[in-house]
Amino acid sequence: MDLFHILAGFVVGLLVGLTGVGGGSLMTPILLIFFHQSAAVAVGTDLLYAAITKSAGIFAHGKLGNIDWRIVRLLAIGSVPATILTTIVLGNMDIASEGAVLTIKFWLGIALMLTALSVIFRTQLASFSKNGHWVNPAYAPALTVILGLTLGCLVTLTSVGAGALGVTALLILYPKQPISKIVGTDVAHAVPLTLVAGLGHISLGTVDYSLLGTLLIGSIPGIWIGSHLSAKVAEHWIRLLLALVLVYVGQKLAFPQMNVSIGIAFLVLIIVLKQLSSRKKSQKMKQHLIK
């Protein structure tokens, strides 16, 4: 099984390198569905996996000046206490019970479906936010703390949200910031968030260290290869395919009683409409340039 764990780590690392989508939205479902790990162990192991794999990103983005430490502090003010409180709540529960497992799976499924939407519409949201200023800048600091609090609870419970959801929310709160700085800031916050949450899961005994090691063996070269291939691969289509997979898995976890084809069909319709809208805009721009 170790060979398959290494392969899973490599595939997730490759996709993270290609698309930038957080490993939590990919690794936790893989551990649950393909390797039949318990929900709590899948989340706890993935949190430490994310903290280690993303730690290198702090140095890379820091050297490039892509981190706004003021925003990181605001996020941490909300996320760290929320992470600790969520860990305490989990510690007072029987996390192996059917109720706890169903709760974790439900919120994991919701987080995956939200991540899928953020993967599809991140560019559009960023553009609309810059043009419309949805959030009064005076309220941005307080909303950033609330965002941190929300991410702290969600990430500790599901290991998902620190990447795609965090970046999307920050694009709306800080539309004047370049995307590179938003991504760097989100990575800088994700490391302490996932580390604190991971340490909390260590205290709960929900981390599989041998599994963690084999995943890292595969993911580190996967991320390196993916980041170097990103400029040569049609990343847009990979992101759309990834969104379909996330919706399929998310609906299966959150609403197992529903026919998953309903969610897939709905997302496909959204993607088709989005592509048609993008084509119309590009055609109008061409016509405008010709005139």
C-alpha positions as CSV (number, residue, x, y, z in Angstrom):
1,M,0.0,0.0,0.0
2,D,3.0,2.3,0.6
3,L,3.6,2.5,-3.2
4,F,0.0,3.6,-3.8
5,H,0.3,6.2,-1.0
6,I,3.4,7.6,-2.7
7,L,1.6,7.6,-6.0
8,A,-1.4,9.5,-4.4
9,G,1.0,12.0,-3.0
10,F,2.6,12.5,-6.3
11,V,-0.7,13.0,-8.2
12,V,-1.9,15.5,-5.6
13,G,1.4,17.3,-5.7
14,L,1.3,17.4,-9.5
15,L,-2.2,18.9,-9.5
16,V,-1.3,21.4,-6.9
17,G,1.7,22.5,-8.9
18,L,-0.4,22.8,-12.1
19,T,-3.5,24.5,-10.7
20,G,-2.6,26.0,-7.3
21,V,-5.7,24.3,-5.7
22,G,-5.0,23.4,-2.1
23,G,-4.0,19.8,-1.4
24,G,-6.6,19.4,1.3
25,S,-9.4,19.5,-1.2
26,L,-7.7,16.6,-3.1
27,M,-5.9,14.5,-0.5
28,T,-8.6,14.2,2.2
29,P,-11.2,12.7,-0.2
30,I,-8.5,10.3,-1.6
31,L,-7.7,9.1,1.9
32,L,-11.4,8.6,2.6
33,I,-12.6,7.0,-0.6
34,F,-9.6,5.1,-2.0
35,F,-7.6,4.2,1.1
36,H,-10.6,3.9,3.5
37,Q,-9.1,5.9,6.3
38,S,-11.4,7.1,9.0
39,A,-12.7,10.7,8.5
40,A,-10.8,12.1,11.5
41,V,-7.4,10.4,10.6
42,A,-7.8,11.6,7.0
43,V,-8.3,15.2,8.1
44,G,-5.6,15.1,10.8
45,T,-2.9,13.5,8.6
46,D,-3.7,15.9,5.7
47,L,-3.4,19.0,7.9
48,L,0.2,18.2,8.8
49,Y,0.8,17.2,5.2
50,A,-0.5,20.6,4.1
51,A,1.6,22.5,6.7
52,I,4.8,20.8,5.6
53,T,4.2,21.1,1.8
54,K,3.1,24.7,2.0
55,S,6.0,25.8,4.4
56,A,8.4,26.1,1.4
57,G,5.9,28.5,-0.2
58,I,6.5,31.1,2.6
59,F,10.1,31.4,1.7
60,A,9.4,31.6,-2.0
61,H,6.7,34.2,-1.7
62,G,8.6,36.1,1.0
63,K,11.6,36.6,-1.2
64,L,9.4,37.9,-4.0
65,G,7.6,40.3,-1.6
66,N,4.3,38.6,-2.2
67,I,3.1,38.5,1.5
68,D,1.1,41.2,3.2
69,W,1.9,40.4,6.9
70,R,-0.8,42.8,8.1
71,I,-3.5,40.7,6.4
72,V,-1.8,37.5,7.7
73,R,-2.0,38.8,11.3
74,L,-5.7,39.7,10.9
75,L,-6.5,36.3,9.5
76,A,-4.6,34.6,12.4
77,I,-6.4,36.7,15.0
78,G,-9.5,34.9,13.9
79,S,-8.2,31.5,12.8
80,V,-5.9,30.4,15.6
81,P,-8.5,30.8,18.4
82,A,-11.2,29.2,16.2
83,T,-8.8,26.3,15.5
84,I,-8.2,25.7,19.2
85,L,-11.8,25.9,20.1
86,T,-12.8,23.5,17.3
87,T,-10.1,21.1,18.5
88,I,-11.5,21.3,22.0
89,V,-15.0,20.6,20.7
90,L,-13.7,17.6,18.7
91,G,-11.9,16.4,21.8
92,N,-15.1,16.3,23.8
93,M,-16.8,14.2,21.1
94,D,-16.4,10.5,20.2
95,I,-14.8,11.2,16.8
96,A,-15.1,7.6,15.9
97,S,-18.9,7.6,16.4
98,E,-21.3,7.5,13.5
99,G,-22.6,11.0,14.3
100,A,-19.1,12.6,14.3
101,V,-18.1,10.8,11.1
102,L,-21.2,12.0,9.3
103,T,-20.7,15.6,10.6
104,I,-17.1,15.6,9.3
105,K,-18.1,14.1,5.9
106,F,-21.0,16.6,5.5
107,W,-18.9,19.7,6.1
108,L,-16.1,18.2,4.0
109,G,-18.5,17.7,1.1
110,I,-19.8,21.3,1.5
111,A,-16.3,22.7,1.5
112,L,-15.4,20.7,-1.6
113,M,-18.4,22.0,-3.6
114,L,-17.6,25.6,-2.5
115,T,-14.0,25.0,-3.6
116,A,-15.2,23.8,-7.0
117,L,-17.2,27.0,-7.5
118,S,-14.2,29.1,-6.4
119,V,-12.0,27.2,-8.8
120,I,-14.4,28.0,-11.7
121,F,-15.3,31.6,-10.9
122,R,-12.1,33.0,-9.2
123,T,-11.1,35.1,-12.2
124,Q,-14.6,36.5,-12.7
125,L,-15.0,37.3,-9.0
126,A,-11.7,39.1,-8.9
127,S,-12.6,41.1,-12.0
128,F,-16.1,42.0,-10.6
129,S,-14.6,43.0,-7.3
130,K,-12.1,45.3,-8.8
131,N,-14.7,47.0,-10.9
132,G,-17.5,47.2,-8.3
133,H,-15.7,47.4,-4.9
134,W,-18.2,45.1,-3.2
135,V,-16.7,45.7,0.3
136,N,-16.2,49.0,1.9
137,P,-12.4,49.2,2.7
138,A,-13.2,50.4,6.2
139,Y,-14.8,47.1,7.0
140,A,-12.1,44.9,5.4
141,P,-10.0,44.4,8.6
142,A,-13.0,43.2,10.7
143,L,-14.2,41.0,7.8
144,T,-10.7,39.6,7.5
145,V,-10.8,38.5,11.1
146,I,-14.2,36.9,10.5
147,L,-12.8,35.2,7.5
148,G,-10.0,33.8,9.6
149,L,-12.4,32.6,12.2
150,T,-14.5,30.8,9.5
151,L,-11.4,29.2,7.9
152,G,-10.1,28.1,11.3
153,C,-13.3,26.2,12.1
154,L,-13.7,24.8,8.5
155,V,-10.0,23.7,8.1
156,T,-9.8,22.1,11.5
157,L,-13.0,20.1,10.8
158,T,-12.3,19.2,7.2
159,S,-8.8,20.2,6.2
160,V,-10.3,22.1,3.2
161,G,-10.6,25.8,2.7
162,A,-7.2,27.4,3.4
163,G,-6.3,27.5,-0.3
164,A,-9.0,28.1,-2.9
165,L,-11.7,29.5,-0.5
166,G,-9.2,31.7,1.3
167,V,-7.8,33.2,-1.9
168,T,-11.3,33.8,-3.4
169,A,-12.5,35.6,-0.2
170,L,-9.3,37.7,-0.1
171,L,-9.7,38.8,-3.7
172,I,-13.1,40.2,-2.8
173,L,-11.9,41.9,0.4
174,Y,-8.8,43.4,-1.1
175,P,-9.5,44.0,-4.9
176,K,-6.6,46.4,-5.3
177,Q,-4.0,43.8,-4.3
178,P,-2.3,41.9,-7.1
179,I,-3.2,38.2,-7.4
180,S,0.4,37.2,-6.7
181,K,0.2,39.0,-3.3
182,I,-3.2,37.5,-2.5
183,V,-1.9,34.0,-3.1
184,G,1.4,34.6,-1.2
185,T,-0.6,36.0,1.8
186,D,-3.0,33.1,1.8
187,V,-0.1,30.6,1.7
188,A,1.6,32.5,4.6
189,H,-1.5,32.2,6.7
190,A,-2.3,28.6,5.6
191,V,1.0,27.3,7.1
192,P,0.4,28.3,10.8
193,L,-3.4,27.6,10.4
194,T,-2.8,24.0,9.2
195,L,0.1,23.5,11.7
196,V,-2.0,24.6,14.7
197,A,-4.9,22.5,13.5
198,G,-2.5,19.5,12.8
199,L,-1.1,19.8,16.3
200,G,-4.6,19.8,17.6
201,H,-5.3,16.5,15.8
202,I,-2.0,15.1,17.2
203,S,-3.5,15.7,20.6
204,L,-6.6,13.8,19.5
205,G,-4.5,10.9,18.2
206,T,-5.9,11.3,14.7
207,V,-2.6,11.5,12.7
208,D,-1.0,8.5,10.9
209,Y,2.7,9.3,10.8
210,S,3.8,6.5,8.5
211,L,1.0,7.5,6.0
212,L,2.1,11.2,6.3
213,G,5.7,10.2,5.4
214,T,4.8,8.2,2.3
215,L,2.5,11.0,1.1
216,L,5.3,13.5,1.4
217,I,7.7,11.3,-0.5
218,G,5.4,11.5,-3.5
219,S,4.1,15.0,-3.2
220,I,7.4,16.9,-3.1
221,P,8.6,15.9,-6.6
222,G,5.0,16.1,-7.8
223,I,4.7,19.8,-6.8
224,W,8.1,20.5,-8.4
225,I,7.2,18.8,-11.7
226,G,3.7,20.4,-11.7
227,S,5.0,23.9,-11.2
228,H,7.4,23.5,-14.1
229,L,4.7,22.1,-16.4
230,S,2.1,24.7,-15.5
231,A,3.3,27.1,-18.3
232,K,3.1,24.3,-20.9
233,V,-0.2,22.7,-20.0
234,A,-3.8,23.9,-20.7
235,E,-4.3,24.7,-17.0
236,H,-7.8,26.1,-17.6
237,W,-9.2,22.8,-18.7
238,I,-7.5,20.9,-15.8
239,R,-9.1,23.3,-13.4
240,L,-12.6,22.7,-14.9
241,L,-12.0,18.9,-14.8
242,L,-10.9,19.2,-11.2
243,A,-14.0,21.2,-10.4
244,L,-16.2,18.4,-11.8
245,V,-14.3,15.8,-9.6
246,L,-14.7,18.0,-6.5
247,V,-18.4,18.4,-7.0
248,Y,-18.8,14.7,-7.6
249,V,-16.9,13.8,-4.4
250,G,-18.4,16.7,-2.4
251,Q,-22.0,15.7,-3.2
252,K,-21.2,12.0,-2.5
253,L,-19.9,12.9,1.0
254,A,-22.5,15.7,1.9
255,F,-25.6,14.3,0.3
256,P,-25.0,10.5,-0.2
257,Q,-28.8,9.9,-0.6
258,M,-28.9,12.1,-3.7
259,N,-28.1,11.1,-7.3
260,V,-24.6,12.5,-7.9
261,S,-25.4,13.0,-11.6
262,I,-27.7,15.9,-10.6
263,G,-24.8,17.9,-9.2
264,I,-22.5,17.0,-12.1
265,A,-25.1,18.0,-14.6
266,F,-25.7,21.3,-12.8
267,L,-22.0,22.1,-12.8
268,V,-21.5,21.2,-16.4
269,L,-24.3,23.6,-17.3
270,I,-22.6,26.3,-15.3
271,I,-19.3,25.6,-17.1
272,V,-20.9,25.7,-20.5
273,L,-22.7,29.0,-19.8
274,K,-19.4,30.4,-18.5
275,Q,-17.6,29.4,-21.6
276,L,-20.3,30.8,-23.9
277,S,-20.2,34.1,-21.9
278,S,-16.4,34.2,-22.2
279,R,-16.5,33.7,-25.9
280,K,-19.1,36.4,-26.4
281,K,-16.9,38.8,-24.5
282,S,-13.8,37.9,-26.5
283,Q,-15.7,38.4,-29.8
284,K,-17.0,41.8,-28.7
285,M,-13.5,42.8,-27.8
286,K,-12.2,41.7,-31.2
287,Q,-15.0,43.6,-33.0
288,H,-14.2,46.7,-30.9
289,L,-10.5,46.4,-31.8
290,I,-11.3,46.0,-35.5
291,K,-13.5,49.1,-35.4
